[in-house]
Amino acid sequence: MALVTGAARGIGAAIVSRFLSEGAQVMASDVLPVSPHQRSAQLDVATLDVTKSGHWAEAIAQTERRFGRLDCLVNNAGIIRFSRFDDLDETMMRQIIDVNLIGTMLGCQAAIPALERAGGGTIINMSSADGLSGANSLTAYCASKFGVRGFTKALAMELGPRRIRVNSIHPGGILTEMANPGGIPRDLYDRGYWIYPAQRSGDPADVAAAAAYLASDDAAYCIGTELSVDGGLNAGHYYMTMPGAPKNPNA
Ligand SMILES: NC(=O)c1ccc[n+]([C@@H]2O[C@H](COP(=O)([O-])OP(=O)(O)OC[C@H]3O[C@@H](n4cnc5c(N)ncnc54)[C@H](O)[C@@H]3O)[C@@H](O)[C@H]2O)c1
């Protein structure tokens, strides 16, 4: 039984679909309405703003009332704002840290007693490729996602002995509203991805597959693991004038 945040669209919605297809029961939550066509006997829906501890208490209680237990929490909800550092203001910085990092922390604190009541479980925190390396326009977002990565490892150390595995996923270049708010058609959008070893953007389903793995017993020995799903973005960098570099198809 899994609780997924930020599940109305994008990666969160794909995780819900994947978990349901594997026969799991899922509580899908968001600040946005979760589309009714996703609903089934295996699925319930909660309004959950991850920055509000009261919402968390209610969502966990609703999950246990409806399904009797909680085995997996996916802290997926997140926001991004692109801005030069000179234009980054304190409000924007606090908002990003509040949703991406404090939201993750509140989720873990609310879920741990329920996971322990279930005899143990897993927590999956959505970090980012930008939680492993820096990116222009993203000082606040990178800080929040590096924070999620470090938080995950420290919490994994504490919760491993309590039979709760904590791991992070590091997506990069996944085609969702966050990455492509203008809805640019994929063939056009992917032209910018020649610099990725994969030579294309990724699908939310690619990240959902990683979440399904980390949630499963196949990942029983994965604790504090950071799993990149980024088309190779963080594998390294190309020396463009040396053999083996991709060619810029737009040049
Ligand atoms: N798309 C990518 O390439 C990419 C790359 C790296 C990391 N990520 C991370 O993956 C996660 C999902 O991203 P996505 O691309 O699906 O983005 P998205 O914008 O399509 O979906 C994010 C969801 O989170 C919800 N949300 C925002 N604030 C919330 C809050 N306070 N409480 C609850 N829900 C809230 C939104 O309503 C939305 O449904 C995010 O944490 C994001 O940072 C995405």
The ligand as a MOL file (V3000), in Angstrom:
LIG
                    3D

  0  0  0     0  0            999 V3000
M  V30 BEGIN CTAB
M  V30 COUNTS 44 48 0 0 0
M  V30 BEGIN ATOM
M  V30 1 N 10.4680 16.4280 -15.0350 0
M  V30 2 C 11.7670 16.3160 -14.7860 0
M  V30 3 O 12.5950 16.2880 -15.7180 0
M  V30 4 C 12.2730 16.1970 -13.3700 0
M  V30 5 C 13.6560 16.1450 -13.2130 0
M  V30 6 C 14.1700 16.0320 -11.9260 0
M  V30 7 C 13.3180 15.9480 -10.8330 0
M  V30 8 N 11.9750 16.0160 -11.0100 0 CHG=1
M  V30 9 C 11.1580 15.9520 -9.8140 0
M  V30 10 O 10.1390 14.9920 -9.9730 0
M  V30 11 C 8.9770 15.3810 -9.2250 0
M  V30 12 C 7.7650 15.4090 -10.1310 0
M  V30 13 O 8.0340 16.3290 -11.1740 0
M  V30 14 P 7.1580 16.4260 -12.5140 0
M  V30 15 O 8.1120 16.6450 -13.6130 0
M  V30 16 O 6.1560 15.3280 -12.5800 0 CHG=-1
M  V30 17 O 6.4560 17.8460 -12.2170 0
M  V30 18 P 4.9460 18.3570 -12.4030 0
M  V30 19 O 5.0240 19.8240 -12.2000 0
M  V30 20 O 4.3770 17.8460 -13.6730 0
M  V30 21 O 4.1990 17.6500 -11.1870 0
M  V30 22 C 4.4610 18.0430 -9.8700 0
M  V30 23 C 3.2150 17.8020 -9.0550 0
M  V30 24 O 3.4930 18.2230 -7.7020 0
M  V30 25 C 2.3490 18.9080 -7.2250 0
M  V30 26 N 2.6830 19.8400 -6.1440 0
M  V30 27 C 3.3310 21.0200 -6.2180 0
M  V30 28 N 3.3760 21.6040 -5.0080 0
M  V30 29 C 2.7510 20.7670 -4.1510 0
M  V30 30 C 2.4760 20.7860 -2.7620 0
M  V30 31 N 2.8390 21.8420 -1.9880 0
M  V30 32 N 1.8290 19.7490 -2.2060 0
M  V30 33 C 1.4470 18.6940 -2.9670 0
M  V30 34 N 1.6460 18.6080 -4.2860 0
M  V30 35 C 2.3080 19.6400 -4.8760 0
M  V30 36 C 1.8070 19.6530 -8.4460 0
M  V30 37 O 0.4560 20.0400 -8.2600 0
M  V30 38 C 2.0200 18.6300 -9.5530 0
M  V30 39 O 0.8980 17.7950 -9.7090 0
M  V30 40 C 9.3290 16.7470 -8.6140 0
M  V30 41 O 9.8050 16.5770 -7.3000 0
M  V30 42 C 10.4410 17.2420 -9.5040 0
M  V30 43 O 11.2850 18.1950 -8.8510 0
M  V30 44 C 11.4360 16.1440 -12.2690 0
M  V30 END ATOM
M  V30 BEGIN BOND
M  V30 1 1 1 2
M  V30 2 2 2 3
M  V30 3 1 2 4
M  V30 4 1 4 5
M  V30 5 2 4 44
M  V30 6 2 5 6
M  V30 7 1 6 7
M  V30 8 2 7 8
M  V30 9 1 8 9
M  V30 10 1 8 44
M  V30 11 1 9 10
M  V30 12 1 9 42
M  V30 13 1 10 11
M  V30 14 1 11 12
M  V30 15 1 11 40
M  V30 16 1 12 13
M  V30 17 1 13 14
M  V30 18 2 14 15
M  V30 19 1 14 16
M  V30 20 1 14 17
M  V30 21 1 17 18
M  V30 22 2 18 19
M  V30 23 1 18 20
M  V30 24 1 18 21
M  V30 25 1 21 22
M  V30 26 1 22 23
M  V30 27 1 23 24
M  V30 28 1 23 38
M  V30 29 1 24 25
M  V30 30 1 25 26
M  V30 31 1 25 36
M  V30 32 1 26 27
M  V30 33 1 26 35
M  V30 34 2 27 28
M  V30 35 1 28 29
M  V30 36 1 29 30
M  V30 37 2 29 35
M  V30 38 1 30 31
M  V30 39 2 30 32
M  V30 40 1 32 33
M  V30 41 2 33 34
M  V30 42 1 34 35
M  V30 43 1 36 37
M  V30 44 1 36 38
M  V30 45 1 38 39
M  V30 46 1 40 41
M  V30 47 1 40 42
M  V30 48 1 42 43
M  V30 END BOND
M  V30 END CTAB
M  END
